[in-house]
Each structure stands twice: as C-alpha cells, then as structure tokens.
Amino acid sequence: MNFHLDIIEDKIEFFEAENIKDLEHKIQAQIEINKSILLQVASVSHQMHVSEEGRRFYSAVVHFKAKK
C-alpha cells in the first residue's frame, strides 16, 4: 500500500461579511488555521458594495502560499 502526501503550494479563499470587523475576524481565523499547514498570506484583495437599500457588503479574496 502506497501512501503519498502532496504539499499545498497555493490556496485562494473567499470571504464575505456585512461589516468590516466580521470580515477581519473571518480572515484572521483562517490565517491561524492555514499557519498549521505552513501557508502564509501572499496577497489580499477586498471590496465594499452598497446595496440599493444602503446596506454595506464587504468581500475579500486572500491568496495563501507555502512558506519557503
């Protein structure tokens, strides 16, 4: 029986929230999880959208890469 593990080199995750503090909390929690599999943040992109009703909506894309 062969057992083979592949190392994750790149991982992109998407986050969304109704306020910026919740978005930051979600991203920070995932950063801590990804540290355990030796991934670090390579880049972050974020946007804010205001609906017709005036509600704000925040989203972010975080690119994680393997630590070298």
mmCIF file of the N, C-alpha and C atoms, coordinates in Angstrom:
data_MODEL
# 
_entry.id   MODEL 
# 
loop_
_atom_site.group_PDB 
_atom_site.id 
_atom_site.type_symbol 
_atom_site.label_atom_id 
_atom_site.label_alt_id 
_atom_site.label_comp_id 
_atom_site.label_asym_id 
_atom_site.label_entity_id 
_atom_site.label_seq_id 
_atom_site.pdbx_PDB_ins_code 
_atom_site.Cartn_x 
_atom_site.Cartn_y 
_atom_site.Cartn_z 
_atom_site.occupancy 
_atom_site.B_iso_or_equiv 
_atom_site.pdbx_formal_charge 
_atom_site.auth_seq_id 
_atom_site.auth_comp_id 
_atom_site.auth_asym_id 
_atom_site.auth_atom_id 
_atom_site.pdbx_PDB_model_num 
ATOM 1   N N  . MET A 1 1  ? 0.840   -1.177 0.000  1.00 0.00 ? 1  MET A N  1 
ATOM 2   C CA . MET A 1 1  ? 0.000   0.000  0.000  1.00 0.00 ? 1  MET A CA 1 
ATOM 3   C C  . MET A 1 1  ? 0.883   1.238  0.000  1.00 0.00 ? 1  MET A C  1 
ATOM 4   N N  . ASN A 1 2  ? 0.676   2.096  -0.976 1.00 0.00 ? 2  ASN A N  1 
ATOM 5   C CA . ASN A 1 2  ? 1.436   3.343  -1.060 1.00 0.00 ? 2  ASN A CA 1 
ATOM 6   C C  . ASN A 1 2  ? 0.647   4.483  -0.429 1.00 0.00 ? 2  ASN A C  1 
ATOM 7   N N  . PHE A 1 3  ? 1.357   5.288  0.323  1.00 0.00 ? 3  PHE A N  1 
ATOM 8   C CA . PHE A 1 3  ? 0.752   6.447  0.968  1.00 0.00 ? 3  PHE A CA 1 
ATOM 9   C C  . PHE A 1 3  ? 1.542   7.672  0.537  1.00 0.00 ? 3  PHE A C  1 
ATOM 10  N N  . HIS A 1 4  ? 0.865   8.620  -0.120 1.00 0.00 ? 4  HIS A N  1 
ATOM 11  C CA . HIS A 1 4  ? 1.565   9.776  -0.675 1.00 0.00 ? 4  HIS A CA 1 
ATOM 12  C C  . HIS A 1 4  ? 0.857   11.058 -0.240 1.00 0.00 ? 4  HIS A C  1 
ATOM 13  N N  . LEU A 1 5  ? 1.627   12.002 0.289  1.00 0.00 ? 5  LEU A N  1 
ATOM 14  C CA . LEU A 1 5  ? 1.078   13.300 0.680  1.00 0.00 ? 5  LEU A CA 1 
ATOM 15  C C  . LEU A 1 5  ? 1.592   14.376 -0.263 1.00 0.00 ? 5  LEU A C  1 
ATOM 16  N N  . ASP A 1 6  ? 0.709   15.213 -0.736 1.00 0.00 ? 6  ASP A N  1 
ATOM 17  C CA . ASP A 1 6  ? 1.107   16.358 -1.552 1.00 0.00 ? 6  ASP A CA 1 
ATOM 18  C C  . ASP A 1 6  ? 1.054   17.615 -0.698 1.00 0.00 ? 6  ASP A C  1 
ATOM 19  N N  . ILE A 1 7  ? 2.006   18.475 -0.890 1.00 0.00 ? 7  ILE A N  1 
ATOM 20  C CA . ILE A 1 7  ? 2.046   19.745 -0.169 1.00 0.00 ? 7  ILE A CA 1 
ATOM 21  C C  . ILE A 1 7  ? 1.211   20.765 -0.932 1.00 0.00 ? 7  ILE A C  1 
ATOM 22  N N  . ILE A 1 8  ? 0.370   21.470 -0.198 1.00 0.00 ? 8  ILE A N  1 
ATOM 23  C CA . ILE A 1 8  ? -0.417  22.543 -0.818 1.00 0.00 ? 8  ILE A CA 1 
ATOM 24  C C  . ILE A 1 8  ? 0.515   23.729 -1.015 1.00 0.00 ? 8  ILE A C  1 
ATOM 25  N N  . GLU A 1 9  ? 0.657   24.178 -2.251 1.00 0.00 ? 9  GLU A N  1 
ATOM 26  C CA . GLU A 1 9  ? 1.552   25.294 -2.543 1.00 0.00 ? 9  GLU A CA 1 
ATOM 27  C C  . GLU A 1 9  ? 0.806   26.613 -2.635 1.00 0.00 ? 9  GLU A C  1 
ATOM 28  N N  . ASP A 1 10 ? -0.403  26.594 -3.177 1.00 0.00 ? 10 ASP A N  1 
ATOM 29  C CA . ASP A 1 10 ? -1.223  27.793 -3.333 1.00 0.00 ? 10 ASP A CA 1 
ATOM 30  C C  . ASP A 1 10 ? -2.651  27.476 -2.916 1.00 0.00 ? 10 ASP A C  1 
ATOM 31  N N  . LYS A 1 11 ? -3.281  28.472 -2.304 1.00 0.00 ? 11 LYS A N  1 
ATOM 32  C CA . LYS A 1 11 ? -4.663  28.307 -1.887 1.00 0.00 ? 11 LYS A CA 1 
ATOM 33  C C  . LYS A 1 11 ? -5.316  29.684 -1.920 1.00 0.00 ? 11 LYS A C  1 
ATOM 34  N N  . ILE A 1 12 ? -6.459  29.783 -2.565 1.00 0.00 ? 12 ILE A N  1 
ATOM 35  C CA . ILE A 1 12 ? -7.193  31.044 -2.634 1.00 0.00 ? 12 ILE A CA 1 
ATOM 36  C C  . ILE A 1 12 ? -8.520  30.851 -1.922 1.00 0.00 ? 12 ILE A C  1 
ATOM 37  N N  . GLU A 1 13 ? -8.823  31.776 -1.013 1.00 0.00 ? 13 GLU A N  1 
ATOM 38  C CA . GLU A 1 13 ? -10.060 31.687 -0.247 1.00 0.00 ? 13 GLU A CA 1 
ATOM 39  C C  . GLU A 1 13 ? -10.841 32.988 -0.370 1.00 0.00 ? 13 GLU A C  1 
ATOM 40  N N  . PHE A 1 14 ? -12.156 32.860 -0.345 1.00 0.00 ? 14 PHE A N  1 
ATOM 41  C CA . PHE A 1 14 ? -13.062 33.991 -0.475 1.00 0.00 ? 14 PHE A CA 1 
ATOM 42  C C  . PHE A 1 14 ? -13.832 34.180 0.828  1.00 0.00 ? 14 PHE A C  1 
ATOM 43  N N  . PHE A 1 15 ? -13.996 35.428 1.228  1.00 0.00 ? 15 PHE A N  1 
ATOM 44  C CA . PHE A 1 15 ? -14.682 35.754 2.471  1.00 0.00 ? 15 PHE A CA 1 
ATOM 45  C C  . PHE A 1 15 ? -15.709 36.844 2.201  1.00 0.00 ? 15 PHE A C  1 
ATOM 46  N N  . GLU A 1 16 ? -16.793 36.849 2.991  1.00 0.00 ? 16 GLU A N  1 
ATOM 47  C CA . GLU A 1 16 ? -17.786 37.901 2.878  1.00 0.00 ? 16 GLU A CA 1 
ATOM 48  C C  . GLU A 1 16 ? -18.422 38.145 4.238  1.00 0.00 ? 16 GLU A C  1 
ATOM 49  N N  . ALA A 1 17 ? -18.848 39.397 4.453  1.00 0.00 ? 17 ALA A N  1 
ATOM 50  C CA . ALA A 1 17 ? -19.468 39.762 5.723  1.00 0.00 ? 17 ALA A CA 1 
ATOM 51  C C  . ALA A 1 17 ? -20.250 41.055 5.540  1.00 0.00 ? 17 ALA A C  1 
ATOM 52  N N  . GLU A 1 18 ? -21.115 41.329 6.500  1.00 0.00 ? 18 GLU A N  1 
ATOM 53  C CA . GLU A 1 18 ? -21.918 42.544 6.442  1.00 0.00 ? 18 GLU A CA 1 
ATOM 54  C C  . GLU A 1 18 ? -21.248 43.722 7.127  1.00 0.00 ? 18 GLU A C  1 
ATOM 55  N N  . ASN A 1 19 ? -20.132 43.473 7.845  1.00 0.00 ? 19 ASN A N  1 
ATOM 56  C CA . ASN A 1 19 ? -19.363 44.600 8.386  1.00 0.00 ? 19 ASN A CA 1 
ATOM 57  C C  . ASN A 1 19 ? -17.884 44.252 8.368  1.00 0.00 ? 19 ASN A C  1 
ATOM 58  N N  . ILE A 1 20 ? -17.054 45.279 8.418  1.00 0.00 ? 20 ILE A N  1 
ATOM 59  C CA . ILE A 1 20 ? -15.615 45.096 8.233  1.00 0.00 ? 20 ILE A CA 1 
ATOM 60  C C  . ILE A 1 20 ? -14.985 44.312 9.389  1.00 0.00 ? 20 ILE A C  1 
ATOM 61  N N  . LYS A 1 21 ? -15.488 44.495 10.601 1.00 0.00 ? 21 LYS A N  1 
ATOM 62  C CA . LYS A 1 21 ? -14.930 43.760 11.742 1.00 0.00 ? 21 LYS A CA 1 
ATOM 63  C C  . LYS A 1 21 ? -15.148 42.260 11.614 1.00 0.00 ? 21 LYS A C  1 
ATOM 64  N N  . ASP A 1 22 ? -16.339 41.858 11.166 1.00 0.00 ? 22 ASP A N  1 
ATOM 65  C CA . ASP A 1 22 ? -16.602 40.426 10.956 1.00 0.00 ? 22 ASP A CA 1 
ATOM 66  C C  . ASP A 1 22 ? -15.720 39.867 9.852  1.00 0.00 ? 22 ASP A C  1 
ATOM 67  N N  . LEU A 1 23 ? -15.518 40.644 8.793  1.00 0.00 ? 23 LEU A N  1 
ATOM 68  C CA . LEU A 1 23 ? -14.650 40.203 7.697  1.00 0.00 ? 23 LEU A CA 1 
ATOM 69  C C  . LEU A 1 23 ? -13.221 40.009 8.201  1.00 0.00 ? 23 LEU A C  1 
ATOM 70  N N  . GLU A 1 24 ? -12.717 40.960 8.965  1.00 0.00 ? 24 GLU A N  1 
ATOM 71  C CA . GLU A 1 24 ? -11.371 40.849 9.521  1.00 0.00 ? 24 GLU A CA 1 
ATOM 72  C C  . GLU A 1 24 ? -11.256 39.625 10.426 1.00 0.00 ? 24 GLU A C  1 
ATOM 73  N N  . HIS A 1 25 ? -12.273 39.387 11.233 1.00 0.00 ? 25 HIS A N  1 
ATOM 74  C CA . HIS A 1 25 ? -12.258 38.239 12.149 1.00 0.00 ? 25 HIS A CA 1 
ATOM 75  C C  . HIS A 1 25 ? -12.221 36.919 11.363 1.00 0.00 ? 25 HIS A C  1 
ATOM 76  N N  . LYS A 1 26 ? -13.019 36.816 10.306 1.00 0.00 ? 26 LYS A N  1 
ATOM 77  C CA . LYS A 1 26 ? -13.037 35.596 9.491  1.00 0.00 ? 26 LYS A CA 1 
ATOM 78  C C  . LYS A 1 26 ? -11.681 35.341 8.838  1.00 0.00 ? 26 LYS A C  1 
ATOM 79  N N  . ILE A 1 27 ? -11.087 36.405 8.310  1.00 0.00 ? 27 ILE A N  1 
ATOM 80  C CA . ILE A 1 27 ? -9.790  36.263 7.642  1.00 0.00 ? 27 ILE A CA 1 
ATOM 81  C C  . ILE A 1 27 ? -8.715  35.875 8.653  1.00 0.00 ? 27 ILE A C  1 
ATOM 82  N N  . GLN A 1 28 ? -8.694  36.547 9.809  1.00 0.00 ? 28 GLN A N  1 
ATOM 83  C CA . GLN A 1 28 ? -7.682  36.242 10.826 1.00 0.00 ? 28 GLN A CA 1 
ATOM 84  C C  . GLN A 1 28 ? -7.796  34.817 11.324 1.00 0.00 ? 28 GLN A C  1 
ATOM 85  N N  . ALA A 1 29 ? -9.023  34.335 11.509 1.00 0.00 ? 29 ALA A N  1 
ATOM 86  C CA . ALA A 1 29 ? -9.224  32.956 11.953 1.00 0.00 ? 29 ALA A CA 1 
ATOM 87  C C  . ALA A 1 29 ? -8.668  31.971 10.922 1.00 0.00 ? 29 ALA A C  1 
ATOM 88  N N  . GLN A 1 30 ? -8.883  32.253 9.627  1.00 0.00 ? 30 GLN A N  1 
ATOM 89  C CA . GLN A 1 30 ? -8.382  31.354 8.586  1.00 0.00 ? 30 GLN A CA 1 
ATOM 90  C C  . GLN A 1 30 ? -6.868  31.433 8.456  1.00 0.00 ? 30 GLN A C  1 
ATOM 91  N N  . ILE A 1 31 ? -6.292  32.599 8.718  1.00 0.00 ? 31 ILE A N  1 
ATOM 92  C CA . ILE A 1 31 ? -4.831  32.729 8.705  1.00 0.00 ? 31 ILE A CA 1 
ATOM 93  C C  . ILE A 1 31 ? -4.225  31.798 9.751  1.00 0.00 ? 31 ILE A C  1 
ATOM 94  N N  . GLU A 1 32 ? -4.812  31.770 10.937 1.00 0.00 ? 32 GLU A N  1 
ATOM 95  C CA . GLU A 1 32 ? -4.310  30.902 12.006 1.00 0.00 ? 32 GLU A CA 1 
ATOM 96  C C  . GLU A 1 32 ? -4.424  29.428 11.613 1.00 0.00 ? 32 GLU A C  1 
ATOM 97  N N  . ILE A 1 33 ? -5.530  29.056 10.985 1.00 0.00 ? 33 ILE A N  1 
ATOM 98  C CA . ILE A 1 33 ? -5.707  27.668 10.538 1.00 0.00 ? 33 ILE A CA 1 
ATOM 99  C C  . ILE A 1 33 ? -4.670  27.309 9.481  1.00 0.00 ? 33 ILE A C  1 
ATOM 100 N N  . ASN A 1 34 ? -4.457  28.211 8.527  1.00 0.00 ? 34 ASN A N  1 
ATOM 101 C CA . ASN A 1 34 ? -3.525  27.924 7.433  1.00 0.00 ? 34 ASN A CA 1 
ATOM 102 C C  . ASN A 1 34 ? -2.066  27.925 7.883  1.00 0.00 ? 34 ASN A C  1 
ATOM 103 N N  . LYS A 1 35 ? -1.766  28.593 8.991  1.00 0.00 ? 35 LYS A N  1 
ATOM 104 C CA . LYS A 1 35 ? -0.403  28.521 9.526  1.00 0.00 ? 35 LYS A CA 1 
ATOM 105 C C  . LYS A 1 35 ? -0.044  27.088 9.889  1.00 0.00 ? 35 LYS A C  1 
ATOM 106 N N  . SER A 1 36 ? -1.030  26.334 10.351 1.00 0.00 ? 36 SER A N  1 
ATOM 107 C CA . SER A 1 36 ? -0.761  24.952 10.758 1.00 0.00 ? 36 SER A CA 1 
ATOM 108 C C  . SER A 1 36 ? -0.414  24.046 9.580  1.00 0.00 ? 36 SER A C  1 
ATOM 109 N N  . ILE A 1 37 ? -0.805  24.443 8.375  1.00 0.00 ? 37 ILE A N  1 
ATOM 110 C CA . ILE A 1 37 ? -0.422  23.671 7.183  1.00 0.00 ? 37 ILE A CA 1 
ATOM 111 C C  . ILE A 1 37 ? 0.644   24.416 6.375  1.00 0.00 ? 37 ILE A C  1 
ATOM 112 N N  . LEU A 1 38 ? 1.363   25.306 7.095  1.00 0.00 ? 38 LEU A N  1 
ATOM 113 C CA . LEU A 1 38 ? 2.535   26.022 6.568  1.00 0.00 ? 38 LEU A CA 1 
ATOM 114 C C  . LEU A 1 38 ? 2.223   26.921 5.375  1.00 0.00 ? 38 LEU A C  1 
ATOM 115 N N  . LEU A 1 39 ? 1.084   27.584 5.434  1.00 0.00 ? 39 LEU A N  1 
ATOM 116 C CA . LEU A 1 39 ? 0.736   28.572 4.405  1.00 0.00 ? 39 LEU A CA 1 
ATOM 117 C C  . LEU A 1 39 ? 0.759   29.962 5.022  1.00 0.00 ? 39 LEU A C  1 
ATOM 118 N N  . GLN A 1 40 ? 1.201   30.933 4.239  1.00 0.00 ? 40 GLN A N  1 
ATOM 119 C CA . GLN A 1 40 ? 1.189   32.316 4.691  1.00 0.00 ? 40 GLN A CA 1 
ATOM 120 C C  . GLN A 1 40 ? 0.484   33.183 3.650  1.00 0.00 ? 40 GLN A C  1 
ATOM 121 N N  . VAL A 1 41 ? 0.062   34.361 4.059  1.00 0.00 ? 41 VAL A N  1 
ATOM 122 C CA . VAL A 1 41 ? -0.658  35.266 3.166  1.00 0.00 ? 41 VAL A CA 1 
ATOM 123 C C  . VAL A 1 41 ? 0.305   35.838 2.136  1.00 0.00 ? 41 VAL A C  1 
ATOM 124 N N  . ALA A 1 42 ? -0.069  35.717 0.862  1.00 0.00 ? 42 ALA A N  1 
ATOM 125 C CA . ALA A 1 42 ? 0.719   36.300 -0.222 1.00 0.00 ? 42 ALA A CA 1 
ATOM 126 C C  . ALA A 1 42 ? 0.097   37.620 -0.672 1.00 0.00 ? 42 ALA A C  1 
ATOM 127 N N  . SER A 1 43 ? -1.242  37.679 -0.706 1.00 0.00 ? 43 SER A N  1 
ATOM 128 C CA . SER A 1 43 ? -1.909  38.923 -1.082 1.00 0.00 ? 43 SER A CA 1 
ATOM 129 C C  . SER A 1 43 ? -3.363  38.903 -0.618 1.00 0.00 ? 43 SER A C  1 
ATOM 130 N N  . VAL A 1 44 ? -3.909  40.116 -0.483 1.00 0.00 ? 44 VAL A N  1 
ATOM 131 C CA . VAL A 1 44 ? -5.302  40.288 -0.080 1.00 0.00 ? 44 VAL A CA 1 
ATOM 132 C C  . VAL A 1 44 ? -5.920  41.333 -0.996 1.00 0.00 ? 44 VAL A C  1 
ATOM 133 N N  . SER A 1 45 ? -7.117  41.035 -1.472 1.00 0.00 ? 45 SER A N  1 
ATOM 134 C CA . SER A 1 45 ? -7.874  41.986 -2.279 1.00 0.00 ? 45 SER A CA 1 
ATOM 135 C C  . SER A 1 45 ? -9.258  42.086 -1.661 1.00 0.00 ? 45 SER A C  1 
ATOM 136 N N  . HIS A 1 46 ? -9.762  43.303 -1.514 1.00 0.00 ? 46 HIS A N  1 
ATOM 137 C CA . HIS A 1 46 ? -11.067 43.445 -0.873 1.00 0.00 ? 46 HIS A CA 1 
ATOM 138 C C  . HIS A 1 46 ? -11.917 44.497 -1.579 1.00 0.00 ? 46 HIS A C  1 
ATOM 139 N N  . GLN A 1 47 ? -13.212 44.385 -1.383 1.00 0.00 ? 47 GLN A N  1 
ATOM 140 C CA . GLN A 1 47 ? -14.165 45.317 -1.987 1.00 0.00 ? 47 GLN A CA 1 
ATOM 141 C C  . GLN A 1 47 ? -15.302 45.578 -1.018 1.00 0.00 ? 47 GLN A C  1 
ATOM 142 N N  . MET A 1 48 ? -15.967 46.723 -1.220 1.00 0.00 ? 48 MET A N  1 
ATOM 143 C CA . MET A 1 48 ? -17.146 47.059 -0.450 1.00 0.00 ? 48 MET A CA 1 
ATOM 144 C C  . MET A 1 48 ? -18.234 47.462 -1.440 1.00 0.00 ? 48 MET A C  1 
ATOM 145 N N  . HIS A 1 49 ? -19.430 46.942 -1.233 1.00 0.00 ? 49 HIS A N  1 
ATOM 146 C CA . HIS A 1 49 ? -20.560 47.236 -2.112 1.00 0.00 ? 49 HIS A CA 1 
ATOM 147 C C  . HIS A 1 49 ? -21.691 47.806 -1.264 1.00 0.00 ? 49 HIS A C  1 
ATOM 148 N N  . VAL A 1 50 ? -22.357 48.830 -1.775 1.00 0.00 ? 50 VAL A N  1 
ATOM 149 C CA . VAL A 1 50 ? -23.518 49.390 -1.092 1.00 0.00 ? 50 VAL A CA 1 
ATOM 150 C C  . VAL A 1 50 ? -24.752 49.028 -1.916 1.00 0.00 ? 50 VAL A C  1 
ATOM 151 N N  . SER A 1 51 ? -25.702 48.360 -1.267 1.00 0.00 ? 51 SER A N  1 
ATOM 152 C CA . SER A 1 51 ? -26.922 47.945 -1.962 1.00 0.00 ? 51 SER A CA 1 
ATOM 153 C C  . SER A 1 51 ? -27.848 49.135 -2.171 1.00 0.00 ? 51 SER A C  1 
ATOM 154 N N  . GLU A 1 52 ? -28.893 48.914 -2.936 1.00 0.00 ? 52 GLU A N  1 
ATOM 155 C CA . GLU A 1 52 ? -29.868 49.978 -3.187 1.00 0.00 ? 52 GLU A CA 1 
ATOM 156 C C  . GLU A 1 52 ? -30.547 50.438 -1.901 1.00 0.00 ? 52 GLU A C  1 
ATOM 157 N N  . GLU A 1 53 ? -30.608 49.550 -0.916 1.00 0.00 ? 53 GLU A N  1 
ATOM 158 C CA . GLU A 1 53 ? -31.211 49.897 0.374  1.00 0.00 ? 53 GLU A CA 1 
ATOM 159 C C  . GLU A 1 53 ? -30.227 50.615 1.292  1.00 0.00 ? 53 GLU A C  1 
ATOM 160 N N  . GLY A 1 54 ? -28.991 50.773 0.853  1.00 0.00 ? 54 GLY A N  1 
ATOM 161 C CA . GLY A 1 54 ? -27.977 51.451 1.651  1.00 0.00 ? 54 GLY A CA 1 
ATOM 162 C C  . GLY A 1 54 ? -27.170 50.540 2.553  1.00 0.00 ? 54 GLY A C  1 
ATOM 163 N N  . ARG A 1 55 ? -27.380 49.224 2.460  1.00 0.00 ? 55 ARG A N  1 
ATOM 164 C CA . ARG A 1 55 ? -26.616 48.277 3.272  1.00 0.00 ? 55 ARG A CA 1 
ATOM 165 C C  . ARG A 1 55 ? -25.246 48.033 2.643  1.00 0.00 ? 55 ARG A C  1 
ATOM 166 N N  . ARG A 1 56 ? -24.248 47.980 3.477  1.00 0.00 ? 56 ARG A N  1 
ATOM 167 C CA . ARG A 1 56 ? -22.886 47.712 3.009  1.00 0.00 ? 56 ARG A CA 1 
ATOM 168 C C  . ARG A 1 56 ? -22.616 46.218 3.047  1.00 0.00 ? 56 ARG A C  1 
ATOM 169 N N  . PHE A 1 57 ? -21.826 45.766 2.079  1.00 0.00 ? 57 PHE A N  1 
ATOM 170 C CA . PHE A 1 57 ? -21.453 44.363 1.972  1.00 0.00 ? 57 PHE A CA 1 
ATOM 171 C C  . PHE A 1 57 ? -19.964 44.309 1.651  1.00 0.00 ? 57 PHE A C  1 
ATOM 172 N N  . TYR A 1 58 ? -19.206 43.596 2.458  1.00 0.00 ? 58 TYR A N  1 
ATOM 173 C CA . TYR A 1 58 ? -17.756 43.516 2.304  1.00 0.00 ? 58 TYR A CA 1 
ATOM 174 C C  . TYR A 1 58 ? -17.356 42.123 1.831  1.00 0.00 ? 58 TYR A C  1 
ATOM 175 N N  . SER A 1 59 ? -16.371 42.082 0.945  1.00 0.00 ? 59 SER A N  1 
ATOM 176 C CA . SER A 1 59 ? -15.845 40.799 0.483  1.00 0.00 ? 59 SER A CA 1 
ATOM 177 C C  . SER A 1 59 ? -14.327 40.914 0.333  1.00 0.00 ? 59 SER A C  1 
ATOM 178 N N  . ALA A 1 60 ? -13.673 39.765 0.403  1.00 0.00 ? 60 ALA A N  1 
ATOM 179 C CA . ALA A 1 60 ? -12.211 39.734 0.273  1.00 0.00 ? 60 ALA A CA 1 
ATOM 180 C C  . ALA A 1 60 ? -11.778 38.413 -0.345 1.00 0.00 ? 60 ALA A C  1 
ATOM 181 N N  . VAL A 1 61 ? -10.667 38.484 -1.050 1.00 0.00 ? 61 VAL A N  1 
ATOM 182 C CA . VAL A 1 61 ? -10.009 37.308 -1.607 1.00 0.00 ? 61 VAL A CA 1 
ATOM 183 C C  . VAL A 1 61 ? -8.602  37.283 -1.015 1.00 0.00 ? 61 VAL A C  1 
ATOM 184 N N  . VAL A 1 62 ? -8.241  36.162 -0.407 1.00 0.00 ? 62 VAL A N  1 
ATOM 185 C CA . VAL A 1 62 ? -6.920  36.034 0.201  1.00 0.00 ? 62 VAL A CA 1 
ATOM 186 C C  . VAL A 1 62 ? -6.185  34.892 -0.492 1.00 0.00 ? 62 VAL A C  1 
ATOM 187 N N  . HIS A 1 63 ? -4.975  35.200 -0.957 1.00 0.00 ? 63 HIS A N  1 
ATOM 188 C CA . HIS A 1 63 ? -4.125  34.214 -1.621 1.00 0.00 ? 63 HIS A CA 1 
ATOM 189 C C  . HIS A 1 63 ? -3.079  33.760 -0.611 1.00 0.00 ? 63 HIS A C  1 
ATOM 190 N N  . PHE A 1 64 ? -3.101  32.479 -0.300 1.00 0.00 ? 64 PHE A N  1 
ATOM 191 C CA . PHE A 1 64 ? -2.125  31.885 0.613  1.00 0.00 ? 64 PHE A CA 1 
ATOM 192 C C  . PHE A 1 64 ? -1.095  31.118 -0.215 1.00 0.00 ? 64 PHE A C  1 
ATOM 193 N N  . LYS A 1 65 ? 0.173   31.196 0.204  1.00 0.00 ? 65 LYS A N  1 
ATOM 194 C CA . LYS A 1 65 ? 1.253   30.453 -0.458 1.00 0.00 ? 65 LYS A CA 1 
ATOM 195 C C  . LYS A 1 65 ? 2.064   29.695 0.588  1.00 0.00 ? 65 LYS A C  1 
ATOM 196 N N  . ALA A 1 66 ? 2.701   28.647 0.136  1.00 0.00 ? 66 ALA A N  1 
ATOM 197 C CA . ALA A 1 66 ? 3.530   27.840 1.027  1.00 0.00 ? 66 ALA A CA 1 
ATOM 198 C C  . ALA A 1 66 ? 4.729   28.648 1.498  1.00 0.00 ? 66 ALA A C  1 
ATOM 199 N N  . LYS A 1 67 ? 5.076   28.453 2.768  1.00 0.00 ? 67 LYS A N  1 
ATOM 200 C CA . LYS A 1 67 ? 6.269   29.112 3.320  1.00 0.00 ? 67 LYS A CA 1 
ATOM 201 C C  . LYS A 1 67 ? 7.507   28.482 2.699  1.00 0.00 ? 67 LYS A C  1 
ATOM 202 N N  . LYS A 1 68 ? 8.428   29.304 2.344  1.00 0.00 ? 68 LYS A N  1 
ATOM 203 C CA . LYS A 1 68 ? 9.672   28.799 1.738  1.00 0.00 ? 68 LYS A CA 1 
ATOM 204 C C  . LYS A 1 68 ? 10.821  28.930 2.698  1.00 0.00 ? 68 LYS A C  1 
# 
